[in-house]
């Protein structure tokens, strides 16, 4: 039941496509790592170390995925 919409010839065509990032588990994982590190400060040093390791690993993964997404964009996109 999809209708085919005609483009109004009086209007200019769209300038560019909108880029939306994919859903990601990285923001909640980063929040978990930070929370774990902060709780570890109050409880036990080992918990802080685990939290910091999670934070660093998630940040590295997030930066890599952002760089991959940026490299997929067209060259004229700034």
Beta strands, then each sheet from edge to edge (+ up, - down):
end
